């Protein structure tokens, strides 16, 4: 996970790409993660979901969801969803399977 406190998305993308290249170089393709975990340092954003999807991640787990949203999703059994990261990109380019913790 990169530092989402950066002021622009480019540094986040660079950090993710650098980490994935390092893992691929030293561990091979089987060492590159396919699922991301976002612990919510500053909130979850649709843009980061789109970035994860475009970088090849299959899934995203998010933590520290608002307690009311989490309670509603738990009671309706909807903690998992397909998050559409962008309406402008063709499906499924920016779609990522997402689950709450």
The first five atom37 places (N, CA, C, CB, O) and aatype in JSON, in Angstrom:
{
  "aatype": [20, 20, 20, 20, 20, 20, 20, 20, 20, 20, 20, 20, 20, 20, 20, 20, 20, 20, 20, 20, 20, 20, 20, 20, 20, 20, 20, 20, 20, 20, 20, 20, 20, 20, 20, 20, 20, 20, 20, 20, 20, 20, 20, 20, 20, 20, 20, 20, 20, 20, 20, 20, 20, 20, 20, 20, 20, 20, 20, 20, 20, 20, 20, 20, 20, 20, 20, 20, 20, 20, 20, 20, 20, 20, 20, 20, 20, 20, 20, 20, 20, 20, 20, 20, 20, 20, 20, 20, 20, 20, 20, 20, 20, 20, 20, 20, 20, 20, 20, 20, 20],
  "atom_mask": [
    [1, 1, 1, 1, 1],
    [1, 1, 1, 1, 1],
    [1, 1, 1, 1, 1],
    [1, 1, 1, 1, 1],
    [1, 1, 1, 1, 1],
    [1, 1, 1, 1, 1],
    [1, 1, 1, 1, 1],
    [1, 1, 1, 1, 1],
    [1, 1, 1, 1, 1],
    [1, 1, 1, 1, 1],
    [1, 1, 1, 1, 1],
    [1, 1, 1, 1, 1],
    [1, 1, 1, 1, 1],
    [1, 1, 1, 1, 1],
    [1, 1, 1, 1, 1],
    [1, 1, 1, 1, 1],
    [1, 1, 1, 1, 1],
    [1, 1, 1, 1, 1],
    [1, 1, 1, 1, 1],
    [1, 1, 1, 1, 1],
    [1, 1, 1, 1, 1],
    [1, 1, 1, 1, 1],
    [1, 1, 1, 1, 1],
    [1, 1, 1, 1, 1],
    [1, 1, 1, 1, 1],
    [1, 1, 1, 1, 1],
    [1, 1, 1, 1, 1],
    [1, 1, 1, 1, 1],
    [1, 1, 1, 1, 1],
    [1, 1, 1, 1, 1],
    [1, 1, 1, 1, 1],
    [1, 1, 1, 1, 1],
    [1, 1, 1, 1, 1],
    [1, 1, 1, 1, 1],
    [1, 1, 1, 1, 1],
    [1, 1, 1, 1, 1],
    [1, 1, 1, 1, 1],
    [1, 1, 1, 1, 1],
    [1, 1, 1, 1, 1],
    [1, 1, 1, 1, 1],
    [1, 1, 1, 1, 1],
    [1, 1, 1, 1, 1],
    [1, 1, 1, 1, 1],
    [1, 1, 1, 1, 1],
    [1, 1, 1, 1, 1],
    [1, 1, 1, 1, 1],
    [1, 1, 1, 1, 1],
    [1, 1, 1, 1, 1],
    [1, 1, 1, 1, 1],
    [1, 1, 1, 1, 1],
    [1, 1, 1, 1, 1],
    [1, 1, 1, 1, 1],
    [1, 1, 1, 1, 1],
    [1, 1, 1, 1, 1],
    [1, 1, 1, 1, 1],
    [1, 1, 1, 1, 1],
    [1, 1, 1, 1, 1],
    [1, 1, 1, 1, 1],
    [1, 1, 1, 1, 1],
    [1, 1, 1, 1, 1],
    [1, 1, 1, 1, 1],
    [1, 1, 1, 1, 1],
    [1, 1, 1, 1, 1],
    [1, 1, 1, 1, 1],
    [1, 1, 1, 1, 1],
    [1, 1, 1, 1, 1],
    [1, 1, 1, 1, 1],
    [1, 1, 1, 1, 1],
    [1, 1, 1, 1, 1],
    [1, 1, 1, 1, 1],
    [1, 1, 1, 1, 1],
    [1, 1, 1, 1, 1],
    [1, 1, 1, 1, 1],
    [1, 1, 1, 1, 1],
    [1, 1, 1, 1, 1],
    [1, 1, 1, 1, 1],
    [1, 1, 1, 1, 1],
    [1, 1, 1, 1, 1],
    [1, 1, 1, 1, 1],
    [1, 1, 1, 1, 1],
    [1, 1, 1, 1, 1],
    [1, 1, 1, 1, 1],
    [1, 1, 1, 1, 1],
    [1, 1, 1, 1, 1],
    [1, 1, 1, 1, 1],
    [1, 1, 1, 1, 1],
    [1, 1, 1, 1, 1],
    [1, 1, 1, 1, 1],
    [1, 1, 1, 1, 1],
    [1, 1, 1, 1, 1],
    [1, 1, 1, 1, 1],
    [1, 1, 1, 1, 1],
    [1, 1, 1, 1, 1],
    [1, 1, 1, 1, 1],
    [1, 1, 1, 1, 1],
    [1, 1, 1, 1, 1],
    [1, 1, 1, 1, 1],
    [1, 1, 1, 1, 1],
    [1, 1, 1, 1, 1],
    [1, 1, 1, 1, 1],
    [1, 1, 1, 1, 1]
  ],
  "atom_positions": [
    [[0.84, -1.18, 0.0], [0.0, 0.0, 0.0], [0.88, 1.23, 0.0], [-0.95, 0.0, 1.21], [1.81, 1.34, 0.8]],
    [[0.59, 2.13, -0.88], [1.34, 3.36, -0.96], [0.84, 4.4, 0.04], [1.29, 3.92, -2.35], [-0.09, 4.15, 0.8]],
    [[1.47, 5.54, 0.02], [1.1, 6.64, 0.91], [0.02, 7.48, 0.25], [2.34, 7.5, 1.26], [0.3, 8.29, -0.64]],
    [[-1.22, 7.29, 0.68], [-2.33, 8.02, 0.07], [-2.45, 9.45, 0.59], [-3.62, 7.29, 0.32], [-3.35, 10.18, 0.18]],
    [[-1.56, 9.85, 1.48], [-1.57, 11.23, 1.96], [-0.9, 12.17, 0.96], [-0.87, 11.32, 3.32], [-0.88, 13.38, 1.18]],
    [[-0.37, 11.63, -0.12], [0.24, 12.47, -1.13], [-0.83, 13.36, -1.76], [0.95, 11.62, -2.21], [-2.02, 13.03, -1.72]],
    [[-0.42, 14.46, -2.32], [-1.38, 15.43, -2.83], [-1.86, 15.12, -4.24], [-0.78, 16.8, -2.82], [-2.79, 15.77, -4.73]],
    [[-1.27, 14.16, -4.89], [-1.66, 13.82, -6.25], [-1.61, 12.3, -6.41], [-0.73, 14.52, -7.29], [-0.9, 11.62, -5.67]],
    [[-2.36, 11.78, -7.37], [-2.4, 10.33, -7.56], [-1.12, 9.76, -8.16], [-3.56, 9.97, -8.44], [-0.81, 8.58, -7.96]],
    [[-0.37, 10.58, -8.89], [0.84, 10.08, -9.54], [1.82, 9.44, -8.55], [1.53, 11.21, -10.27], [2.32, 8.35, -8.85]],
    [[2.12, 10.05, -7.4], [3.03, 9.39, -6.45], [2.49, 8.06, -5.92], [3.32, 10.32, -5.29], [3.25, 7.12, -5.69]],
    [[1.18, 7.98, -5.72], [0.58, 6.71, -5.26], [0.77, 5.63, -6.32], [-0.92, 6.89, -4.95], [1.13, 4.49, -6.0]],
    [[0.53, 5.98, -7.56], [0.7, 5.03, -8.66], [2.16, 4.61, -8.76], [0.21, 5.63, -9.99], [2.46, 3.43, -8.95]],
    [[3.08, 5.57, -8.65], [4.51, 5.25, -8.71], [4.92, 4.3, -7.59], [5.35, 6.53, -8.64], [5.68, 3.36, -7.83]],
    [[4.43, 4.53, -6.37], [4.77, 3.66, -5.24], [4.25, 2.25, -5.46], [4.21, 4.23, -3.94], [4.95, 1.27, -5.21]],
    [[3.01, 2.14, -5.93], [2.44, 0.81, -6.19], [3.21, 0.09, -7.29], [0.95, 0.94, -6.57], [3.51, -1.1, -7.17]],
    [[3.52, 0.81, -8.36], [4.25, 0.2, -9.48], [5.64, -0.24, -9.05], [4.34, 1.19, -10.65], [6.09, -1.32, -9.42]],
    [[6.33, 0.6, -8.27], [7.67, 0.25, -7.78], [7.62, -1.02, -6.94], [8.26, 1.41, -6.97], [8.45, -1.92, -7.11]],
    [[6.66, -1.1, -6.03], [6.53, -2.29, -5.19], [6.22, -3.54, -5.99], [5.46, -2.08, -4.16], [6.78, -4.6, -5.72]],
    [[5.34, -3.42, -6.97], [4.99, -4.58, -7.79], [6.18, -5.04, -8.63], [3.79, -4.25, -8.72], [6.42, -6.24, -8.79]],
    [[6.95, -4.08, -9.17], [8.15, -4.44, -9.94], [9.16, -5.16, -9.05], [8.8, -3.2, -10.56], [9.75, -6.15, -9.47]],
    [[9.36, -4.67, -7.82], [10.29, -5.3, -6.89], [9.86, -6.74, -6.6], [10.37, -4.49, -5.57], [10.68, -7.65, -6.65]],
    [[8.6, -6.93, -6.3], [8.11, -8.28, -6.0], [8.24, -9.2, -7.21], [6.65, -8.23, -5.54], [8.64, -10.36, -7.07]],
    [[7.91, -8.7, -8.39], [8.01, -9.52, -9.6], [9.46, -9.9, -9.88], [7.41, -8.78, -10.82], [9.76, -11.03, -10.25]],
    [[10.37, -8.95, -9.69], [11.8, -9.19, -9.95], [12.37, -10.23, -8.98], [12.59, -7.89, -9.85], [13.13, -11.1, -9.39]],
    [[12.01, -10.13, -7.71], [12.63, -10.99, -6.7], [11.85, -12.26, -6.38], [12.81, -10.21, -5.45], [12.43, -13.23, -5.9]],
    [[10.55, -12.27, -6.64], [9.74, -13.44, -6.3], [9.05, -14.07, -7.51], [8.71, -13.07, -5.29], [8.47, -15.15, -7.39]],
    [[9.12, -13.41, -8.65], [8.43, -13.92, -9.82], [6.98, -13.48, -9.82], [8.53, -15.43, -9.88], [6.51, -12.82, -8.89]],
    [[6.27, -13.85, -10.87], [4.88, -13.39, -11.0], [3.98, -13.93, -9.9], [4.34, -13.8, -12.35], [2.97, -13.31, -9.58]],
    [[4.33, -15.08, -9.32], [3.49, -15.63, -8.25], [3.63, -14.84, -6.95], [3.85, -17.1, -8.0], [2.83, -15.02, -6.04]],
    [[4.62, -13.97, -6.85], [4.82, -13.18, -5.64], [4.14, -11.82, -5.67], [6.26, -12.99, -5.41], [4.19, -11.08, -4.69]],
    [[3.5, -11.5, -6.79], [2.83, -10.21, -6.91], [1.4, -10.35, -6.4], [2.84, -9.7, -8.4], [0.66, -11.23, -6.86]],
    [[0.99, -9.51, -5.46], [-0.36, -9.64, -4.89], [-1.45, -9.37, -5.91], [-0.52, -8.7, -3.71], [-1.29, -8.56, -6.82]],
    [[-2.57, -10.05, -5.73], [-3.73, -9.86, -6.59], [-4.87, -9.17, -5.85], [-4.2, -11.19, -7.15], [-5.87, -8.77, -6.44]],
    [[-4.7, -9.03, -4.53], [-5.72, -8.39, -3.7], [-5.05, -7.29, -2.88], [-6.42, -9.43, -2.76], [-3.97, -7.49, -2.31]],
    [[-5.69, -6.14, -2.82], [-5.18, -5.0, -2.05], [-5.96, -4.88, -0.74], [-5.28, -3.69, -2.86], [-7.1, -5.33, -0.63]],
    [[-5.32, -4.26, 0.24], [-5.95, -4.01, 1.53], [-5.77, -2.55, 1.84], [-5.36, -4.92, 2.66], [-4.64, -2.06, 1.91]],
    [[-6.86, -1.84, 2.02], [-6.82, -0.4, 2.28], [-7.38, -0.17, 3.68], [-7.62, 0.41, 1.2], [-8.56, -0.4, 3.93]],
    [[-6.52, 0.3, 4.6], [-6.94, 0.41, 6.0], [-7.59, 1.75, 6.32], [-5.76, 0.21, 6.89], [-7.9, 2.01, 7.48]],
    [[-7.8, 2.59, 5.34], [-8.49, 3.86, 5.5], [-7.73, 4.87, 6.34], [-9.81, 3.63, 6.11], [-8.22, 5.3, 7.38]],
    [[-6.55, 5.25, 5.91], [-5.87, 6.3, 6.64], [-6.57, 7.65, 6.49], [-4.43, 6.41, 6.18], [-6.55, 8.47, 7.42]],
    [[-7.18, 7.89, 5.35], [-7.84, 9.17, 5.1], [-9.17, 9.02, 4.37], [-6.93, 10.06, 4.29], [-9.69, 10.0, 3.84]],
    [[-9.72, 7.85, 4.34], [-10.97, 7.61, 3.64], [-10.73, 6.82, 2.37], [-11.67, 8.92, 3.32], [-9.65, 6.86, 1.78]],
    [[-11.73, 6.11, 1.97], [-11.64, 5.3, 0.74], [-12.14, 6.15, -0.42], [-12.47, 3.98, 0.87], [-13.12, 6.88, -0.3]],
    [[-11.47, 6.03, -1.54], [-11.88, 6.83, -2.69], [-12.12, 5.94, -3.9], [-10.82, 7.89, -3.02], [-11.49, 4.91, -4.09]],
    [[-13.05, 6.39, -4.68], [-13.39, 5.71, -5.92], [-12.18, 5.69, -6.87], [-14.59, 6.4, -6.6], [-11.96, 4.73, -7.6]],
    [[-11.42, 6.76, -6.83], [-10.25, 6.85, -7.7], [-9.22, 5.78, -7.38], [-9.62, 8.23, -7.59], [-8.65, 5.17, -8.28]],
    [[-8.97, 5.54, -6.08], [-8.01, 4.5, -5.71], [-8.53, 3.12, -6.11], [-7.71, 4.54, -4.2], [-7.74, 2.26, -6.5]],
    [[-9.83, 2.9, -6.01], [-10.41, 1.64, -6.45], [-10.15, 1.44, -7.95], [-11.93, 1.59, -6.16], [-9.79, 0.35, -8.38]],
    [[-10.32, 2.51, -8.72], [-10.07, 2.43, -10.16], [-8.59, 2.17, -10.44], [-10.51, 3.73, -10.85], [-8.25, 1.4, -11.34]],
    [[-7.71, 2.81, -9.68], [-6.27, 2.61, -9.87], [-5.89, 1.17, -9.57], [-5.47, 3.58, -8.97], [-5.16, 0.54, -10.34]],
    [[-6.38, 0.63, -8.45], [-6.09, -0.78, -8.12], [-6.57, -1.7, -9.24], [-6.76, -1.17, -6.78], [-5.85, -2.61, -9.65]],
    [[-7.78, -1.46, -9.75], [-8.32, -2.31, -10.81], [-7.47, -2.23, -12.07], [-9.77, -1.91, -11.13], [-7.18, -3.25, -12.7]],
    [[-7.05, -1.02, -12.44], [-6.26, -0.85, -13.65], [-4.85, -1.4, -13.51], [-6.2, 0.62, -14.02], [-4.2, -1.7, -14.51]],
    [[-4.36, -1.54, -12.27], [-3.03, -2.1, -12.05], [-3.06, -3.63, -12.0], [-2.44, -1.56, -10.75], [-2.02, -4.27, -11.83]],
    [[-4.25, -4.21, -12.14], [-4.34, -5.66, -12.22], [-4.79, -6.36, -10.96], [-3.06, -6.19, -12.61], [-4.77, -7.59, -10.91]],
    [[-5.18, -5.61, -9.94], [-5.69, -6.26, -8.72], [-7.08, -6.82, -8.99], [-5.72, -5.24, -7.53], [-7.88, -6.21, -9.69]],
    [[-7.36, -8.0, -8.43], [-8.67, -8.63, -8.58], [-9.63, -8.21, -7.48], [-8.53, -10.13, -8.59], [-10.85, -8.21, -7.68]],
    [[-9.1, -7.85, -6.32], [-9.96, -7.53, -5.19], [-9.36, -6.48, -4.29], [-10.25, -8.77, -4.4], [-8.16, -6.19, -4.35]],
    [[-10.22, -5.91, -3.46], [-9.82, -4.87, -2.52], [-10.6, -5.07, -1.22], [-10.06, -3.45, -3.11], [-11.83, -5.13, -1.24]],
    [[-9.89, -5.15, -0.12], [-10.54, -5.2, 1.19], [-10.33, -3.85, 1.84], [-9.98, -6.36, 2.08], [-9.21, -3.32, 1.87]],
    [[-11.4, -3.29, 2.38], [-11.32, -1.99, 3.02], [-11.61, -2.14, 4.51], [-12.31, -1.0, 2.38], [-12.46, -2.93, 4.92]],
    [[-10.89, -1.38, 5.31], [-11.09, -1.4, 6.75], [-11.57, -0.05, 7.25], [-9.79, -1.78, 7.46], [-11.58, 0.93, 6.51]],
    [[-11.97, -0.02, 8.49], [-12.46, 1.2, 9.15], [-13.56, 1.89, 8.37], [-11.32, 2.15, 9.36], [-13.5, 3.1, 8.14]],
    [[-14.54, 1.13, 7.96], [-15.72, 1.69, 7.31], [-16.57, 2.35, 8.38], [-16.53, 0.58, 6.53], [-16.57, 1.91, 9.53]],
    [[-17.29, 3.4, 8.03], [-18.18, 4.07, 8.98], [-19.07, 3.04, 9.68], [-19.05, 5.13, 8.26], [-19.62, 2.15, 9.03]],
    [[-19.2, 3.15, 10.99], [-19.9, 2.13, 11.76], [-21.36, 1.98, 11.35], [-19.82, 2.46, 13.24], [-21.89, 0.87, 11.4]],
    [[-22.02, 3.05, 10.94], [-23.41, 2.95, 10.51], [-23.51, 2.25, 9.16], [-24.06, 4.34, 10.44], [-24.39, 1.42, 8.94]],
    [[-22.61, 2.6, 8.25], [-22.58, 1.95, 6.94], [-22.29, 0.46, 7.11], [-21.53, 2.6, 6.02], [-22.92, -0.38, 6.48]],
    [[-21.33, 0.15, 7.97], [-20.97, -1.25, 8.21], [-22.15, -2.02, 8.8], [-19.75, -1.35, 9.13], [-22.42, -3.15, 8.37]],
    [[-22.84, -1.44, 9.78], [-23.99, -2.11, 10.39], [-25.09, -2.37, 9.37], [-24.54, -1.27, 11.55], [-25.7, -3.44, 9.36]],
    [[-25.34, -1.39, 8.51], [-26.35, -1.56, 7.46], [-25.96, -2.66, 6.5], [-26.56, -0.24, 6.7], [-26.78, -3.51, 6.15]],
    [[-24.69, -2.66, 6.08], [-24.23, -3.68, 5.14], [-24.21, -5.07, 5.77], [-22.83, -3.34, 4.63], [-24.54, -6.06, 5.11]],
    [[-23.84, -5.15, 7.05], [-23.85, -6.45, 7.73], [-25.26, -7.0, 7.85], [-23.22, -6.33, 9.12], [-25.49, -8.18, 7.6]],
    [[-26.21, -6.15, 8.23], [-27.59, -6.63, 8.42], [-28.23, -7.05, 7.1], [-28.43, -5.55, 9.08], [-29.07, -7.94, 7.07]],
    [[-27.83, -6.41, 6.01], [-28.38, -6.77, 4.7], [-27.48, -7.75, 3.94], [-28.61, -5.52, 3.85], [-27.75, -8.1, 2.79]],
    [[-26.4, -8.18, 4.61], [-25.45, -9.13, 4.02], [-24.87, -8.6, 2.7], [-26.13, -10.48, 3.78], [-24.8, -9.33, 1.71]],
    [[-24.45, -7.34, 2.72], [-23.89, -6.7, 1.53], [-22.53, -6.08, 1.81], [-24.85, -5.65, 1.0], [-22.23, -4.99, 1.32]],
    [[-21.7, -6.77, 2.59], [-20.35, -6.26, 2.85], [-19.46, -6.39, 1.61], [-19.71, -7.01, 4.02], [-18.43, -5.72, 1.51]],
    [[-19.85, -7.23, 0.68], [-19.08, -7.41, -0.56], [-19.83, -6.74, -1.7], [-18.84, -8.92, -0.86], [-21.06, -6.75, -1.75]],
    [[-19.06, -6.16, -2.62], [-19.68, -5.47, -3.75], [-18.68, -5.38, -4.9], [-20.17, -4.06, -3.34], [-17.48, -5.57, -4.72]],
    [[-19.21, -5.09, -6.05], [-18.37, -4.78, -7.2], [-18.31, -3.26, -7.28], [-18.93, -5.42, -8.54], [-19.3, -2.6, -7.59]],
    [[-17.14, -2.71, -6.99], [-16.99, -1.25, -6.94], [-16.61, -0.76, -8.32], [-15.92, -0.83, -5.88], [-15.57, -1.14, -8.86]],
    [[-17.45, 0.1, -8.9], [-17.16, 0.7, -10.19], [-16.35, 1.96, -9.93], [-18.47, 1.01, -11.0], [-16.89, 2.97, -9.48]],
    [[-15.06, 1.9, -10.2], [-14.18, 3.0, -9.89], [-14.35, 4.21, -10.79], [-12.78, 2.55, -9.96], [-13.99, 5.32, -10.41]],
    [[-14.89, 3.99, -11.99], [-15.07, 5.11, -12.92], [-16.2, 4.79, -13.88], [-13.76, 5.39, -13.69], [-16.28, 3.69, -14.42]],
    [[-17.07, 5.77, -14.08], [-18.13, 5.62, -15.08], [-17.61, 5.92, -16.48], [-19.32, 6.53, -14.74], [-18.25, 5.58, -17.47]],
    [[-16.45, 6.57, -16.56], [-15.9, 6.97, -17.84], [-15.11, 5.87, -18.53], [-15.03, 8.18, -17.66], [-14.95, 5.9, -19.75]],
    [[-14.61, 4.91, -17.78], [-13.82, 3.82, -18.36], [-14.72, 2.64, -18.68], [-12.7, 3.38, -17.4], [-15.68, 2.36, -17.96]],
    [[-14.41, 1.96, -19.77], [-15.22, 0.81, -20.18], [-15.15, -0.28, -19.12], [-14.75, 0.27, -21.55], [-14.12, -0.49, -18.49]],
    [[-16.27, -0.96, -18.93], [-16.3, -2.07, -17.97], [-15.49, -3.22, -18.53], [-17.77, -2.53, -17.67], [-15.5, -3.38, -19.75]],
    [[-14.8, -3.99, -17.79], [-14.57, -3.94, -16.35], [-13.25, -3.26, -16.0], [-14.59, -5.34, -15.78], [-12.66, -3.56, -14.96]],
    [[-12.76, -2.35, -16.84], [-11.45, -1.72, -16.65], [-11.24, -1.18, -15.24], [-11.27, -0.61, -17.63], [-10.16, -1.35, -14.67]],
    [[-12.25, -0.52, -14.68], [-12.1, 0.11, -13.37], [-12.97, -0.55, -12.3], [-12.44, 1.59, -13.46], [-13.21, 0.03, -11.25]],
    [[-13.45, -1.78, -12.57], [-14.28, -2.5, -11.61], [-13.4, -3.39, -10.75], [-15.37, -3.33, -12.33], [-12.5, -4.06, -11.26]],
    [[-13.67, -3.41, -9.45], [-12.9, -4.26, -8.55], [-13.82, -4.84, -7.48], [-11.73, -3.46, -7.9], [-14.64, -4.13, -6.9]],
    [[-13.67, -6.13, -7.23], [-14.44, -6.79, -6.17], [-13.96, -6.24, -4.84], [-14.28, -8.35, -6.24], [-12.75, -6.24, -4.57]],
    [[-14.88, -5.79, -4.01], [-14.52, -5.12, -2.76], [-15.29, -5.73, -1.59], [-14.81, -3.61, -2.85], [-16.48, -6.02, -1.69]],
    [[-14.59, -5.91, -0.49], [-15.21, -6.42, 0.72], [-14.77, -5.62, 1.92], [-14.87, -7.9, 0.93], [-13.64, -5.13, 1.98]],
    [[-15.67, -5.48, 2.88], [-15.36, -4.74, 4.1], [-14.88, -5.68, 5.2], [-16.57, -3.96, 4.58], [-15.2, -6.87, 5.2]],
    [[-14.11, -5.14, 6.12], [-13.62, -5.95, 7.23], [-14.19, -5.45, 8.53], [-12.09, -5.92, 7.29], [-13.89, -6.01, 9.59]]
  ]
}
